[in-house]
Amino acid sequence: MAQDPATGGTGRHTYRWLLVVPFIWQAGLAPVVNGVSWSPFGLPFPMLWQLAGIVLTSVLIAVVFRLDWAHGVEREEEAFIAATQVSSRGEPR
């Protein structure tokens, strides 16, 4: 069972499913986009689609990063690093 992030547990971060959208954008919709003959700004539509995918991916990564920060993931990472840190003699602490 997942623990509450406020108590130092892992919690459920369902918003991370947003990171699947770029994959679907690129791999899942490529067959649909390849058949479009419209050329906005003189660019082939698939090229414009790729450029839009880069922007969308950047925005989604920023959103997930902010949501992670809001849910206290950095505290969870600090606790993990402290628990797995190796001493100067090569022994786990």
N, C-alpha and C positions, 0 to 999 in steps of 0.2 A: 504494500500500500504506500502511496506517495505521501510524503510529509509536507507540512506547510513551509514555504521558503523562508518565512519570518523566523522560524525556529531553527534554521540552519539545514533543513532537509532539501531534498531535490525538487519536490513539487512537480506539478504538471504544467508544462509550457506548451499548450496546444497552439499558440500563435506561431510557433516555429514551423507549422505546416505551410505558412506563407512562402517558405523557401522552396517549395515544390513548384510554385507558379512559374518561375523562370524555366525550369526543365520542361514543363508542359508547353510553355510559350515557344521554346526553341524546337524541341523534338516532336511534340504532339501535333502542333499546328503547321509544321513545315510543309506537309503535302498540300494543305489548303492554300497556303501563301504562295507556293511555287507556281500555281496556276493563274495568279493575278497578273494581268498585263498592264495595269495602270502604272504610270511613271510620274509620281509627284516630284516636282523640283528637278526633273530630268534624271532622277535616280531610279533604277529598277526597284519595284516594290519589295522584293525579298531583302534587298540591301537596307531599305528604310525600315523594314520590319526588324532586322537585326539591330539596327541603331536604337530603335524604340525599346527593344528587349534589353539592351545594355542599360538604358536609363531606368527602365522598370526594375531591373535586378538591383541596381544601386539604391533605388528608393526602398525596395523591400528589405534589403540588408540593413539599411539605416533604421527602418521601422522595427525590425526584430532586435537590433542592437539596443535601441531605446527601451523597448519592452523588457529586454533582459535586465537592463540597468534599473528600470523601475521595479522589477521583481527581486532585486538584490542578488543577482547571479554572481557579481564580483565578490561578495562576501563568501558565497559558497566556494568559489575558486580559491580564495585566500585560505580558507579552512582546509581544502584539499591539498594545496601546496604545503601548508604547514604540517599536515599529517604525513605527507610522503617525502618530506625534505630529508636529505642525507646529510649526516654530520661530516665534519672535516676528516674523520677517520674512515669514511666510507660505510658507516653503519647507519641504518635507519633510526630516526629519533623516536 
